Structure formats: structure tokens, C-alpha cells
Amino acid sequence: MHCIAITDEVYEHITFDSAVHISLASLPGMLERTIITSSLSKTYSVTGWRVGWAIAPVEIASAIRNIHVKLTDSAPAPFQEAALIALQSVPEYFESLRMEYNQRREFMVDLLNRIGFKVHFKPQGAVFVFAELPETCAMSDVEYVVKLIRVAGVAAVPGCGFFHTREKLSRKESSQSISGPLSRPKSIERCEGFHTLKDYRDRYIRFAYCKSKATLMAAAEKLDKYNGSLILHDI
């Protein structure tokens, strides 16, 4: 066994359109070298419980268990009992879960497009939309999120945390400049707009739609009301 794969499959039941979750462990030769991690958090909307599990070959699972009991002992007994019931859910539950989240996904994507964001890729799973700031917005992702919270009372996450840091990219650019010119990935070219390669990492915001319909509607009203002033002026 030359390598071990560790997968996070917490969104296995939250997929959309024709997308189907495929566990890496189901592929040829991977069952004996894959550690699958998951939890109740997303599928059953109990993120605060912190109840999860790891599935692995016997010898690896034994090692994980030995370390786990020395670090965190065990989850509260009532949560374990609840987890046992949750894991016996009927297939209809997972289908209704997908339908509910799909409605929220469509609502969020339509909202962001309407107020000027660019959603380059419609999410095929999970509960987040990654959207590019409108071209009329001169602020960075962090600046926009701070003002969005202060002015509109709507929270989102700056996208820069999901990209390589500038330092890592600079080192990569330096090493490539020695052997030849830096190639421009097509994904970057699609996302740049009028921005340069250097600053595209500051142009994206992550919005979550794993909220109640009432919360999403309230956020939509505030975004409709305040977004124009947010992106056009330094408030």
C-alpha cells in the first residue's frame, strides 16, 4: 500500500441535477486504501452536535480508534442514540432533502445574478454558491463582506480563503519564470473579466443557502435594498 486516500463525504446526499456522489472507495483498488469520513452535520442539519465517523480497513480503523479515545473520548450518549435513528432514515428523506436544498440553490443563484454578481458555475452539490463580485464593485472580497455585515446585516464569507495565498503563487510564478513563461489556466481566464491574474482571488464571495426560507427571504430583501450602494460607493 503506497498511499492512503482520506475523503470527506459529508455532502454525499446533497447533490443536484444529474450529479451523483461516487465514493472513492467504490473505485477499483481503492477500498483497501481509503478512509471515508462523514458526519450527521449536513444531512441531518445538526452541525452543533459534532457527531461523525470514519470508515476504513480494519487495521487502519483500529489505529484511528486508539488515537480517538485518547483525544476526545466519545460523543454524548444521547447524540449517539439519535444518530442511530437518523442513519436508519428511509430513502424518501434524502430525496426530500435534495428537493428542499435545490429550491434554495435556485433562489440564491437567481438572487445573486439579479443584483449583479456573476455565478460562473452552478453548484452541483453542497450548500454554497461561489459568486464573483459585480464589475462595478471596486472593493475586495473582504471589504465587501465587512460592509455587507455592517450595512445590510447579511453575513457571507470572503472567497480569498479558498485560493492559494499570494506568497504561494509568487513562488510558483518565480519557479516557472526560470523555465519559461507562466501559462494562464483557462479557469482563470474565464473568471478574470477585466481583472488581472494578480487580483482575481479577491473577487469572490461565498454565500450559504442552508437557511430557512424566512431567513433567505429576509437576506434577499436586504441585498436588494443595499447592494447598489454597497458596490458603487465606499460607505
Secondary structure as UniProt FT lines:
FT   STRAND          5..8
FT   TURN            10..13
FT   TURN            17..18
FT   HELIX           24..26
FT   TURN            28..30
FT   HELIX           31..33
FT   STRAND          34..39
FT   TURN            41..45
FT   HELIX           47..49
FT   STRAND          52..55
FT   HELIX           58..71
FT   HELIX           77..86
FT   TURN            87..88
FT   HELIX           91..114
FT   TURN            115..116
FT   STRAND          128..132
FT   TURN            135..136
FT   HELIX           141..147
FT   HELIX           148..152
FT   STRAND          157..158
FT   HELIX           159..162
FT   HELIX           166..179
FT   HELIX           186..192
FT   TURN            193..194
FT   TURN            197..199
FT   HELIX           200..202
FT   STRAND          204..208
FT   HELIX           213..232
//
